Amino acid sequence: MLKVTKAGNWKLYWGVMPLPDGAEALGIVKRDSGTGVLIKLANGNYVQGNASGFRTLDQKAVKDALSRSDAAATLGSMGGSVTSQAKAAAARANGRKGGRPKKS
């Protein structure tokens, strides 16, 4: 099973070396055989990078994992974004009183 996380410090797995020309770090990839940085090479292939070395990845599995990651991010961002008329009115009233109270 392949899991992709777009957030996170991928440099922990890659180090200080620059990525190859035209390559792009997309996040962190976890699979049964280890964890590393997910890199999209200039030719469009996805690889796992560890300490300036590469491991091949199943291209279909990576694309599936990326689409699951995108779908989860979209659903998560929708979770708290609903603003009702009541919420908007309460925010305006709170603003007239000076806004949110300071933490003590």
Backbone hydrogen bonds, N-H to C=O, Kabsch-Sander energy under -0.5 kcal/mol:
donor,donor_aa,acceptor,acceptor_aa,energy
3,K,30,K,-2.6
5,T,28,I,-2.9
10,W,8,G,-1.3
12,L,9,N,-1.5
13,Y,10,W,-1.5
14,W,10,W,-1.2
15,G,11,K,-2.5
23,A,20,P,-2.2
24,E,40,K,-2.1
26,L,24,E,-0.5
26,L,38,L,-3.1
27,G,38,L,-0.9
28,I,5,T,-3.3
29,V,36,G,-3.0
30,K,3,K,-3.0
31,R,34,G,-2.2
34,G,31,R,-2.1
36,G,29,V,-2.2
37,V,49,G,-2.3
38,L,27,G,-2.7
39,I,37,V,-0.7
39,I,47,V,-2.8
40,K,24,E,-3.0
41,L,39,I,-0.7
41,L,45,N,-3.1
44,G,41,L,-2.2
47,V,39,I,-2.6
48,Q,55,R,-2.8
49,G,37,V,-2.9
49,G,47,V,-0.5
50,N,53,G,-2.2
51,A,13,Y,-3.1
53,G,50,N,-1.8
55,R,48,Q,-2.2
57,L,46,Y,-0.8
59,Q,57,L,-0.7
62,V,58,D,-2.1
63,K,59,Q,-2.2
64,D,60,K,-2.4
65,A,61,A,-2.4
66,L,62,V,-2.7
67,S,63,K,-2.1
68,R,64,D,-2.1
69,S,65,A,-2.2
70,D,66,L,-2.4
71,A,67,S,-2.3
72,A,68,R,-2.3
73,A,69,S,-2.1
74,T,70,D,-2.3
75,L,71,A,-2.4
76,G,72,A,-2.4
77,S,73,A,-2.2
78,M,74,T,-1.4
79,G,75,L,-0.9
80,G,76,G,-0.5
81,S,78,M,-0.9
84,S,82,V,-0.5
88,A,84,S,-2.2
89,A,85,Q,-2.3
90,A,86,A,-2.3
91,A,87,K,-2.4
92,R,88,A,-2.1
93,A,89,A,-2.4
94,N,90,A,-2.5
95,G,91,A,-2.1
96,R,92,R,-1.9
97,K,93,A,-1.0
98,G,95,G,-1.4
99,G,94,N,-2.7
